[in-house]
Amino acid sequence: MASPIHLERRRCALLLLLLLSPLVLAVSEPEAAASPAGRPAEAAGAALFVFGDSTVDPGNNNYIKTIPDNRADYEPYGQDGFSGEPTGRFSNGRVIVDFIAEYANLPAVPPFMKPAADYSRGVNFASGGGGVLPETNQGQAINLPTQLKNFDKVREKLIEEFGETRAQEIVSEAVYFISIGSNDYMGGYLGSPAMRQLHPPDVFVGLVISNLTNAIQELYQKGGRKFGFLSLGPLGCLPALRAANPNSNAGDGGCFEDASALAQAHTNALNGILLSLQHIFPGFKYANSNFFEWLADRMSNPSNYGFKDGVNACCGSGPYGGVNTCGGKQGAEYKLCENPEDHVWWDSFHPTEKIHEQLAKALWDGLAPAVGPYNLQDLFLDKVEVTIADIVHGTVEQDFMY
């Protein structure tokens, strides 16, 4: 229960906003016309730059030398997507940033590695297996520091094509979507005895967060102002980690809790960092997902969201479909479900297109607690005003932290 002082502050804030509301209405931007699906008919024309791992990789790994586990350019991947053929996306179809681009009226954002790609409306730098730390899956994926270097190359090409003034406008008006970190904790830490011996869990989380913060600051210094984040889900409940869980008989539903605890610690630390950056950096705005609880709810209550199975992978083998053999990796046999839409999980590590679409909708125009303090639609439309409901319900800074 809120204290009397806290409630009084809310009443004062509400009274002040009511007194100023004519001014707010006078200066606020006009609402965009809504599409039949409830999305704006026109977003602001901002580009979309994507950094991350297999959760958002559109096929960059098709162009690099890597291991089979870090590729998805073979059947049955992509069977329900753009053309019914594999594209390199780690899904049975599209991934979250494909839907976000659609909602923002952008063309499909091209992989950076694709030859002769048009970068004027955005680029996707993500790489399956990539991590925040350069040591994670070293030599097998494009890590975040390298993705930032590739962004510099794109800026140079934009300057060559449009001139420095227009290129800087594209960079400054763009939305930067970041989805990375899980590989650092799964393979980079839990899968590395040497790293676990070198760093206690809390120190390793701090190392990842410090490097991620540096990347955000670097993008800000180069002109980025609007950021979207797909935070980490409950990693220990991925089919692969359920299958490999040494404590699966401990009555915890099969989830590997050490992995989920790392993901939760990462999420909590990132929340605090983003709140600080919002106060330190002028113009810094962000939409952060509450992916951990959002996904956990769908795994625990799949029928509430149109699924039949929240635990087992559609494509794979072994317990929970958690053995990563989807597509016959290295000649292994695998099972494929009849209807991926019934499943939360597509393969041992990645969700189905249906999850990607539901999450994209939540981040696009959803409300707390799914996303905050802005949603992605706010960022693309440059929404800046605070509503009366935000203050009444305490969703402004003091009560609501993302």
matplotlib code that plots the C-alpha trace (Angstrom):
import matplotlib.pyplot as plt

x = [0.0, 1.3, 2.1, 0.0, 2.9, 3.2, -0.5, -0.4, 2.4, 0.3, -2.7, -0.5, 1.0, -2.5, -3.8, -0.8, -1.3, -5.0, -4.1, -1.6, -3.6, -4.7, -1.1, -0.3, -3.1, -1.9, 1.7, 1.3, 1.9, -1.2, -2.2, -1.4, -4.4, -4.9, -4.8, -7.5, -5.2, -5.0, -1.5, -0.7, -1.2, 2.1, 5.1, 7.6, 9.9, 12.6, 15.1, 15.5, 19.0, 19.1, 21.9, 21.8, 22.0, 19.8, 16.6, 16.8, 19.3, 17.7, 20.4, 23.8, 25.2, 24.4, 27.5, 30.1, 31.9, 30.4, 29.2, 25.8, 24.2, 24.7, 23.0, 19.3, 19.5, 18.1, 14.7, 12.5, 13.6, 11.5, 8.7, 6.0, 7.7, 8.1, 8.4, 8.1, 11.8, 14.8, 16.2, 18.6, 16.1, 16.1, 12.3, 9.7, 9.0, 9.6, 11.2, 10.2, 12.0, 10.3, 6.9, 8.2, 9.4, 6.0, 4.2, 6.5, 5.8, 9.3, 10.5, 12.1, 15.3, 18.2, 21.1, 24.3, 26.2, 23.8, 25.6, 24.3, 21.7, 19.9, 20.8, 18.7, 15.8, 17.8, 20.2, 20.2, 23.7, 22.6, 24.3, 23.2, 25.6, 26.8, 27.4, 28.0, 31.6, 34.0, 35.0, 31.6, 31.5, 34.7, 35.3, 31.8, 29.6, 29.6, 29.9, 28.5, 31.8, 32.1, 28.5, 29.2, 32.2, 29.8, 27.5, 30.3, 30.7, 27.0, 27.3, 30.2, 28.1, 25.1, 27.4, 28.7, 25.2, 23.2, 25.8, 26.8, 23.7, 21.1, 23.1, 23.2, 19.5, 18.9, 21.2, 19.6, 16.0, 16.4, 15.3, 18.0, 16.8, 19.1, 18.5, 21.6, 23.1, 21.8, 24.8, 27.2, 25.4, 24.7, 27.8, 30.1, 29.6, 27.7, 29.3, 32.8, 34.4, 37.3, 35.1, 33.1, 36.3, 37.5, 34.3, 31.6, 28.1, 27.5, 30.9, 30.2, 26.8, 28.5, 31.1, 28.3, 26.3, 29.3, 30.1, 26.5, 26.3, 29.4, 27.8, 24.7, 26.8, 28.7, 25.6, 24.3, 27.5, 27.2, 23.6, 21.3, 18.6, 15.7, 16.4, 14.3, 15.4, 14.4, 15.5, 16.4, 13.8, 14.0, 17.0, 16.8, 13.4, 14.5, 14.0, 17.8, 18.5, 15.6, 17.1, 20.6, 19.5, 21.4, 18.8, 15.7, 14.4, 14.4, 10.7, 11.3, 9.5, 12.7, 14.0, 17.7, 17.4, 21.0, 20.6, 17.3, 18.9, 21.6, 19.0, 17.0, 20.1, 21.0, 17.5, 17.5, 20.9, 20.0, 16.8, 18.8, 21.3, 18.7, 16.9, 20.3, 21.0, 17.6, 18.6, 22.2, 21.8, 19.6, 17.0, 17.7, 14.4, 13.8, 11.3, 12.3, 10.5, 9.5, 10.3, 11.2, 7.7, 6.0, 7.5, 7.2, 3.5, 3.1, 5.1, 3.0, -0.4, -0.1, -3.8, -4.4, -2.5, -3.6, -0.9, -1.2, 2.4, 4.6, 7.4, 8.4, 10.0, 8.2, 11.5, 14.2, 14.8, 15.2, 13.6, 11.5, 12.8, 15.8, 18.5, 19.4, 19.0, 16.3, 16.9, 19.2, 22.2, 25.3, 23.1, 21.1, 17.4, 14.8, 11.0, 8.9, 5.4, 2.4, 1.5, 4.2, 1.5, 0.5, 4.0, 5.7, 9.1, 10.2, 13.5, 15.7, 16.6, 14.2, 10.5, 8.0, 6.9, 3.7, 5.6, 7.6, 4.4, 2.7, 5.8, 6.2, 2.6, 3.2, 6.3, 4.8, 1.7, 1.5, 1.4, 3.1, 4.1, 4.9, 6.9, 8.0, 8.5, 7.7, 6.6, 8.1, 5.2, 6.0, 9.6, 8.8, 6.3, 8.4, 5.8, 6.9, 3.9, 3.0, -0.6, -2.8, -3.2, 0.6, 0.6, -2.6, -1.4, 2.2, 3.8, 6.2, 9.7, 9.0, 6.8, 7.7, 11.2, 12.3]
y = [0.0, 3.5, 5.8, 8.9, 11.1, 9.1, 9.4, 13.1, 13.5, 11.7, 14.0, 17.1, 15.7, 15.0, 18.4, 20.0, 18.0, 18.9, 22.6, 22.2, 19.8, 22.5, 23.2, 19.5, 19.1, 22.2, 21.0, 17.3, 15.6, 14.6, 10.9, 8.8, 7.3, 3.8, 0.8, -1.9, -3.9, -1.0, -0.1, 3.4, 3.7, 5.6, 5.5, 8.4, 6.9, 6.1, 3.4, 0.2, -1.0, -4.4, -5.9, -9.3, -13.1, -15.9, -14.4, -11.7, -13.0, -12.7, -14.8, -13.1, -16.5, -17.8, -15.8, -16.8, -19.9, -21.4, -24.7, -26.3, -25.3, -21.6, -21.9, -22.1, -22.1, -25.6, -27.3, -27.3, -23.8, -21.1, -23.5, -21.1, -17.8, -15.3, -17.9, -21.2, -21.7, -21.4, -17.9, -18.3, -17.3, -19.6, -20.1, -21.9, -18.5, -14.9, -13.4, -10.5, -7.8, -8.8, -8.0, -4.8, -3.6, -4.4, -2.5, 0.5, 0.3, -0.5, -3.1, -6.2, -5.1, -6.7, -8.7, -6.7, -9.5, -9.7, -8.3, -5.0, -4.5, -1.2, 0.3, 3.5, 2.1, 0.0, -3.0, -6.1, -7.0, -9.9, -13.3, -16.6, -17.6, -14.0, -12.7, -9.4, -10.6, -11.3, -14.6, -16.0, -18.6, -16.9, -17.5, -19.0, -15.9, -12.1, -10.7, -7.4, -5.4, -6.6, -5.7, -2.1, -2.0, -3.1, -0.3, 2.2, 0.8, 1.4, 5.0, 5.5, 4.1, 6.3, 9.4, 8.4, 8.0, 10.8, 13.2, 13.7, 15.8, 13.4, 10.3, 11.8, 12.4, 8.7, 7.6, 10.0, 9.3, 5.5, 3.0, 0.7, -2.8, -5.0, -8.7, -10.3, -12.0, -15.5, -17.1, -15.4, -17.1, -20.5, -21.4, -18.6, -19.2, -22.4, -24.2, -23.0, -24.5, -22.1, -19.0, -20.3, -20.8, -17.3, -15.4, -15.9, -15.6, -12.0, -10.9, -12.4, -10.7, -7.4, -8.1, -8.7, -5.7, -3.4, -4.4, -4.1, -0.6, 0.5, -0.6, 1.4, 4.4, 4.1, 4.0, 7.1, 9.0, 8.2, 9.7, 6.9, 8.2, 5.6, 2.1, -1.1, -4.1, -7.8, -8.8, -12.4, -15.0, -17.8, -19.5, -22.6, -23.5, -23.7, -27.3, -27.8, -26.7, -28.8, -31.8, -31.1, -30.1, -32.1, -31.3, -32.3, -34.5, -31.7, -30.9, -27.7, -28.7, -29.6, -26.0, -25.5, -22.8, -21.7, -20.6, -18.8, -17.1, -15.6, -14.4, -12.7, -11.1, -9.8, -8.4, -6.7, -5.1, -3.9, -2.3, -0.2, 0.8, 1.9, 4.0, 5.7, 6.3, 7.9, 10.5, 11.0, 11.2, 14.0, 12.6, 8.9, 7.0, 3.2, 0.4, -2.5, -5.8, -7.8, -11.0, -13.2, -13.1, -12.7, -16.0, -17.8, -17.2, -18.7, -21.7, -22.3, -21.4, -22.1, -22.5, -18.9, -17.7, -20.2, -22.9, -26.5, -27.1, -24.7, -27.1, -29.4, -28.3, -28.8, -29.8, -31.9, -35.1, -36.5, -35.2, -32.1, -32.1, -30.6, -32.4, -29.9, -32.1, -30.1, -30.3, -33.3, -31.4, -33.6, -36.3, -36.9, -38.0, -35.6, -35.4, -32.6, -31.8, -31.4, -27.9, -25.5, -23.0, -25.4, -24.9, -22.2, -23.7, -24.3, -26.1, -26.8, -23.1, -20.9, -20.1, -20.4, -17.7, -17.4, -16.4, -13.9, -12.3, -12.1, -10.6, -8.1, -6.9, -6.6, -4.5, -2.4, -1.0, -2.8, -1.4, -2.1, -4.6, -6.1, -3.1, 0.2, 3.1, 3.5, 1.0, 0.7, 2.6, 5.5, 5.5, 5.3, 8.1, 10.2, 10.2, 12.4, 13.3, 11.6, 10.8, 11.4, 7.7, 7.3, 9.5, 8.2, 4.6, 5.4, 4.2, 7.2, 6.4, 6.2, 3.1, 1.6, 0.8, -0.8]
z = [0.0, -0.9, 2.0, 2.7, 1.6, -1.7, -2.3, -1.6, -4.2, -6.7, -6.0, -6.4, -9.6, -11.0, -10.1, -11.8, -14.9, -15.0, -14.8, -17.6, -19.8, -22.2, -22.9, -23.3, -25.8, -27.7, -28.1, -28.4, -31.7, -33.7, -33.5, -36.5, -38.3, -37.2, -39.5, -39.4, -37.1, -34.6, -35.7, -37.0, -40.7, -41.0, -38.7, -38.7, -41.4, -38.9, -39.9, -37.8, -36.8, -35.1, -33.0, -31.4, -31.6, -33.1, -31.6, -34.4, -36.9, -40.4, -42.1, -41.5, -40.6, -44.1, -45.2, -42.6, -41.7, -38.6, -37.0, -38.0, -34.7, -35.6, -39.0, -40.0, -43.8, -44.2, -43.9, -41.9, -40.8, -42.4, -43.6, -42.5, -43.3, -46.2, -48.9, -47.2, -47.6, -45.2, -44.9, -42.0, -39.4, -36.3, -36.5, -38.5, -40.1, -39.2, -36.1, -33.9, -35.9, -39.1, -37.5, -35.9, -39.4, -40.8, -38.0, -38.7, -42.4, -43.2, -45.8, -44.4, -42.7, -44.7, -43.2, -43.1, -44.7, -47.7, -50.8, -52.3, -49.5, -49.2, -45.8, -46.0, -44.0, -41.6, -41.3, -39.2, -37.8, -35.6, -35.7, -34.3, -31.5, -31.0, -27.6, -25.8, -25.0, -27.8, -26.1, -26.5, -29.4, -30.6, -34.3, -34.8, -34.8, -35.2, -31.6, -30.5, -30.7, -34.4, -35.0, -33.8, -36.2, -39.0, -38.0, -38.6, -42.1, -42.7, -41.5, -43.9, -46.8, -45.8, -45.9, -49.3, -50.7, -49.0, -47.6, -44.0, -43.0, -44.3, -43.1, -39.6, -39.7, -40.5, -37.6, -35.1, -36.1, -36.1, -33.6, -32.3, -31.3, -29.2, -28.3, -27.0, -23.9, -23.7, -25.4, -22.9, -20.0, -21.6, -23.6, -22.4, -18.7, -17.8, -20.7, -19.7, -16.6, -17.0, -17.0, -14.0, -12.1, -13.0, -12.2, -9.6, -11.2, -10.0, -11.2, -14.6, -14.9, -14.1, -16.9, -19.4, -18.3, -18.4, -21.9, -23.0, -21.4, -23.3, -26.5, -25.8, -24.9, -28.1, -30.2, -28.3, -29.0, -32.7, -32.7, -31.5, -29.2, -29.3, -28.2, -27.9, -25.8, -25.8, -22.4, -21.5, -20.9, -18.3, -20.0, -17.8, -19.2, -22.8, -24.0, -24.4, -20.8, -19.4, -21.2, -19.9, -16.4, -13.8, -11.2, -13.3, -10.5, -7.9, -8.4, -10.3, -13.5, -15.3, -15.5, -14.9, -12.3, -12.3, -15.9, -15.2, -12.1, -14.4, -16.8, -14.0, -12.5, -16.0, -16.5, -13.1, -13.7, -17.2, -15.8, -13.4, -16.1, -18.5, -15.9, -15.1, -18.8, -19.2, -16.6, -17.7, -21.5, -23.0, -25.4, -24.5, -24.7, -24.5, -24.7, -22.6, -22.5, -19.5, -21.5, -18.5, -17.0, -20.3, -21.7, -18.3, -18.3, -21.8, -20.9, -17.7, -19.2, -22.9, -23.5, -22.3, -25.4, -28.1, -27.5, -26.6, -25.4, -23.5, -22.7, -25.6, -28.8, -32.1, -33.9, -32.2, -30.4, -26.9, -23.7, -24.3, -27.9, -26.2, -28.2, -30.9, -34.0, -35.8, -39.6, -39.2, -37.9, -38.5, -39.9, -36.8, -36.8, -35.4, -34.9, -36.4, -35.0, -37.3, -36.2, -34.9, -33.9, -31.1, -29.6, -27.7, -28.8, -32.3, -31.7, -28.7, -28.2, -30.2, -30.0, -32.8, -35.2, -33.3, -30.1, -32.1, -33.4, -30.0, -28.5, -31.4, -30.8, -27.1, -27.6, -30.4, -28.7, -25.4, -21.9, -18.6, -17.4, -20.8, -22.0, -20.7, -20.1, -23.8, -26.3, -29.8, -31.5, -29.2, -30.3, -34.0, -33.6, -31.2, -28.5, -25.6, -23.4, -20.1, -19.6, -16.6, -16.2, -15.9, -12.8, -11.2, -11.5, -10.5, -13.7, -13.9, -12.6, -8.9, -9.2, -12.5, -13.6, -16.8]

ax = plt.figure().add_subplot(projection="3d")
ax.plot(x, y, z, "-o")
ax.set_aspect("equal")
plt.show()
